[in-house]
Amino acid sequence: MGEMVRWGILSTANIGRKVIPAIHASRNGVVSAVGSRSLAGARAFAAEQHIPRAHGSYEDLLADPAIDAIYIPLPNSLHAEWSIKCARAGIPTLCEKPFASDAAEAQSIVAAFAEQAVLLAEAFMYRFHPQHTKVKQIIAEGGIGDMQIISSAFTFPINDAANIRLSKPLAGGALMDVGCYCVNLLRFITGEEPSQASASKRIGQASNVDEALAGALQFPSGVIGSFHCGLRAWREHSYTIKGTAGMLRVPASFVPDKNAATCVQHWHGDDYTEHRIPPVDQYQLMVEDFADALLGGRAPRFPASDAVANMAIIDQLLGSAS
């Protein structure tokens, strides 16, 4: 491996159209190949995304000697199978969120990579945006007093009944697709694992997945967390944190425009401040961190064990949902 990580993209899934340009723009990585279930599909995708090599199977991609790392954007239900195959092939892997279908699968992935001593991370790109670092800084400096309540929302409407997010066999549903962000955010901000988790959900008659879900989390410090997510509701991705002396709100929290500044709104007593965060591509920051870890022989910024913990809370929420 030289100074640039050579990435392979395992499948032509649509989310790759956000991550691949980020790798192209990164300072320490290049996209070298893509694998698909058909050579024609791989070649068409490679031409569209300016990828030099195309493979007609996932196995051929893993056998490519000119690949240093794999990015997996497959449907949720396939994450465990192909992540573990990457581990057994000795290939460092960045796996799209949610990490697996459940916590048991997530743990099996982590164990496979640990056994081979191969680098692994979950592709939760929002965590790399500096607006959340700013939020944590304000809280740490007492900018809202003692944290009391956190609420988050991530919703958007799907009109295509064939969308894989609405597929039960592919481990779809609102909580798995977008609610996982909210759960991760509440854990990220508090720095704690919830002691209680419960939820209510609405199941789609045709899809048989949770198309809307609202969850409540209790943290050991006493902080109360709540969130709602949905695949049929109007779009929103935001969070609010209330303390004893003030409040923070991030109105574009999970998928902000990479070409626009974001804003952290801050109320402290009678004072109001807007903290403007310059535009960044959070996908690019994510892939650069993984490549830096691989090139520098260090761990990724966020350990893969966090993915197992996040899936465990998702399991609890789905199990409690009525």
Secondary structure, 3 states (H helix, E strand, C coil): CCCCEEEEEECCCCCHHHHHHHHHHCCCEEEEEEECCCHHHHHHHHHHHCCCEEECCHHHHHCCCCCCEEEECCCHHHHHHHHHHHHHCCCCEEEECCCCCCHHHHHHHHHHHHHHCCCEEEECHHHHCHHHHHHHHHHHCCCCCCEEEEEEEEECCCCCCCCHHHCCCCCCCHHHHHHHHHHHHHHHHHCCCCCEEEEEEEECCCCCCEEEEEEEEECCCCCEEEEEEECCCCCEEEEEEEECCEEEEECECCCCCCCCCEEEEEEECCEEEEEEECCCCHHHHHHHHHHHHHHHCCCCCCCCHHHHHHHHHHHHHHHHCC
